[in-house]
Amino acid sequence: MAAVASLASFLGVTSSRTLATPGLLLRKCNRNSELCVAAPQHPLGLLRASSQDNVPAEIRDDPKFVAINDDDPSYGPTAMLLVGFDNHEIPKVIEYLKGMGAEAIVKVIVCCEDMLRETLWECMQRPSNVSNPPPGTAGRMPRICFMSGMTGQEVVTIVQSFPGIGLEDTAFAALVPKTAGQSLEQVMEEVIGDHERLKKH
């Protein structure tokens, strides 16, 4: 996979946090995207967003819905929580991050059953377990990639490029202050609900 950003430009290593691969990183979500995305834009609400142009009115009119902006600030530890991924899919994610030069910066956590009752914040604080992944949630839960500690532009970058690793039907969400204290299970239900509604349109 071609690298989409260098280590120096990804996740705050430089002051600008600019991701500038032509044709990929500076665009908003694909108009045909069927992905449900949560992005850190406003500290007072649960933010679930996708490309606003293709989102059905029932979701767009939800007061919790906010479109993604490139300049949305980061929040929380820099991490990626993988829910519903098979163990053979996890190396694909690691290679994807290596292609960005971000494998040493983004902590990757594989979800296990006992995390469901933890808050999303607690889950993101866990150490990486990819070297010895626990019995996962694959097959029992939809595939969701939770992101933390990334700007809106970085979230959009991942949403746009992630299908290229062969994991197209993945929903995405980002840690925000409102969801930080909610259980992982509760946040998952909201994300999955949006994801399924978007797929019907």
Protein Blocks (a to p, Z undefined) as FASTA:
>chain_A
ZZfbdfklgghlamnlpafbehklmpccdfkbcbdcdddfbfkbccddddfklgcfklmm
pmkbccddfklccedjdddddehiafklmmmmmmmmmmnopmmmmccddddfklmmpcfk
lmmmpccfklmccddfehjaccddddehiafklmmmmmmmmmmnopabacdddddfklmm
pcfklmmmmmmmmmmmmmmZZ
